[in-house]
Amino acid sequence: MLLSDFTVQNVAAGAALLGVTSGVLGAFAVLRGQSLLGDTLSHAALPGICLGFIIAGSRHLPSLLLGALAAGLAATLLMFLLDHYSRLKTDAILGSVLSVFFAVGVVLLTWIQGQAGTAHGGLESFLFGQAAAILRGDLLLIGSITVAALALVSLFLKELKVTVFDPVFAATLGYPVALIQAVMTMLVAVAVVVGLQLVGVVLMAAMIIAPAVGARQWVNRLEHMLLLAAVLGAVAGVSGALVSSAQRGLSTGPVVVLVACGIAFFSILFAPGRGVVWERQNRWRSSRRLRTRQLLTTMLRLSQEHSDSDYATEEGMLNAYMGLGTRRALRRLESDGLIKHVVHMPEEGSHWMLTGAGREAAERVLRELGRQ
Amino acid sequence: MAGGSGRLGKGVEPAVRHEPDLAVHVEDLTVSYHSAPVLWDIDLDVPPGVLAAIVGPNGAGKSTLIKAILGLIRPAAGHVYVLGRRIGSVRNRVGYVPQRSTVDWDFPTTVIDVVMMGLYGQLGWIRRPGREHRRRSLAALAQVGMEDFATRQISQLSGGQQQRVFLARALVQDADLYMLDEPMAGVDATTERIIIDLLRQLVARGKTVLVVHHDLQTVTDYFDWMLILNVRVIAQGPVGEVYTGENLKAAYGGRVALLRDAGTKPAGK
């Protein structure tokens, strides 16, 4: 059994933590319309990891993660300054900070790798993630970060909610909105730090976005969205990590991301109430209903105009009036017992007549329409 | 009241009150954005208990004025006193109803949740709203005729319903001064009637209401006091005195000089 393996247990636990933090903390970035913040902060983490390695002299995880967090802080500060003191729009700010930091990171990484004689520390594993690199001690660090971040979110949930939904109104209540927004950005940096080892710098953005987007399709309240995002993230993390452990040569990051994105796409398509497929079905169903109602009222009006309660309507007339083929809809009405097929001038085509039930139904529809 | 435990905002009341008899007192207010002034040399004295309109052409600075009064924008010059004090110490006595477009209505939350946000200022940090807050929020929704919509998802609301939810959110604060930014723009006739009736009730109870109004035609029907604004104050005062062809032409008729020519004086000031 895969899970009885010690390494795999570590991986699964680390992946679960990753999924939970990126789901919950990423939700705020997504709701703020800053989904690519995860991309910027994760790419910005690379120079931080390298600097942490250089300063610590070895692959000492707390140093690396501290470096990543510090780089995230620097990137956040730079983004804030660019936002307030330049005319750049948000997407340009995110893009430029991402590129600059990542470029510095790659320069540092290749420099480290080029150092003859020193241990590389396998830092390139931070680019795409490596499941096997997680040690049990690492889990303690990552776990405590997760708990702290979730506690913060839970305590200040209403402050976060009002700041994301209506920051101007929050300011009129007296909240320090800029500070709260900075904290939300730093929380994304924390999520990035938690997930870096497993998913890597390049693809971390997807973990920030996908679970939250997926969760949003199924629920309608922020509290539920955060819970569901945590679950979906954990599921994606664990299944991705297990799959990449079971199979040689599979990088963990991409597999986890594929699962997470698969969940998100499935949700976007099939979630009831918001899903694309659901919406199309609903629209089709209501236009079908509209057609049958129109047929009933048309037949009733015709029989009224001809002052004949047993008036047999020729199908051709209905086709002309509706502007399309009515056979299918007529058959539906027939199977519902609202009309019946009658033989009347068969050489001219099918004729249909309202039954007693059909007459009542048609009158009801007309009454409803008259009321509108 | 000075900030008790859990209240947001400044806790200490300044000893000196400035123009306590005015609901809003603005002096020399100037706000600039990049290189041009959006508001210039604004002197505004709003008496208490009026239902006041702020009108002016697009780009006149009406929303900016509201935000400057609320302390959301730092002015280049001038100062603002609300209810005789600086805005920081009276936040719990001022209710703000922003334009509907400022918010993403796809946010996952319900109508009652949004209304309860109006009470967050009184709750302070961390504390969650309880049953009493929920009851007051439902009462505010009832005032705008939306109590049946309490658990409705906000994305399912029409424009008029959204506006009424924002109004309820401000009402639940039970403020002394209400500031609304184009509340009747783009709403149906029923909603407009509900809003104006509600505003009249507030004024009858002694509140002051300031409304950035989009429709010049209805100013004389709805309001008793007005400010005509186009970057600078064109005129302010009771509607009967200020709503004149001369003043409206000065505001809406093209470029507005920041410093008026010697010898001419806008009427009503």
Chai-1 contact restraints between the chains, C-beta under 6 A:
chainA,res_idxA,chainB,res_idxB,connection_type,confidence,min_distance_angstrom,max_distance_angstrom,comment,restraint_id
A,L155,B,I126,contact,1.0,0.0,6.0,A-B,restraint_1
A,K158,B,Y120,contact,1.0,0.0,6.0,A-B,restraint_2
A,V162,B,M117,contact,1.0,0.0,6.0,A-B,restraint_3
A,V162,B,Y120,contact,1.0,0.0,6.0,A-B,restraint_4
A,F165,B,F107,contact,1.0,0.0,6.0,A-B,restraint_5
A,D166,B,V103,contact,1.0,0.0,6.0,A-B,restraint_6
A,V168,B,P98,contact,1.0,0.0,6.0,A-B,restraint_7
A,A171,B,L72,contact,1.0,0.0,6.0,A-B,restraint_8
A,T172,B,L70,contact,1.0,0.0,6.0,A-B,restraint_9
A,T172,B,Y96,contact,1.0,0.0,6.0,A-B,restraint_10
A,L173,B,Y120,contact,1.0,0.0,6.0,A-B,restraint_11
A,L173,B,G121,contact,1.0,0.0,6.0,A-B,restraint_12
A,G174,B,L8,contact,1.0,0.0,6.0,A-B,restraint_13
A,G174,B,G9,contact,1.0,0.0,6.0,A-B,restraint_14
A,G174,B,R91,contact,1.0,0.0,6.0,A-B,restraint_15
A,G174,B,G121,contact,1.0,0.0,6.0,A-B,restraint_16
A,N220,B,P108,contact,1.0,0.0,6.0,A-B,restraint_17
A,N220,B,Q153,contact,1.0,0.0,6.0,A-B,restraint_18
A,R221,B,P108,contact,1.0,0.0,6.0,A-B,restraint_19
A,L222,B,P108,contact,1.0,0.0,6.0,A-B,restraint_20
A,L222,B,T109,contact,1.0,0.0,6.0,A-B,restraint_21
A,M225,B,P108,contact,1.0,0.0,6.0,A-B,restraint_22
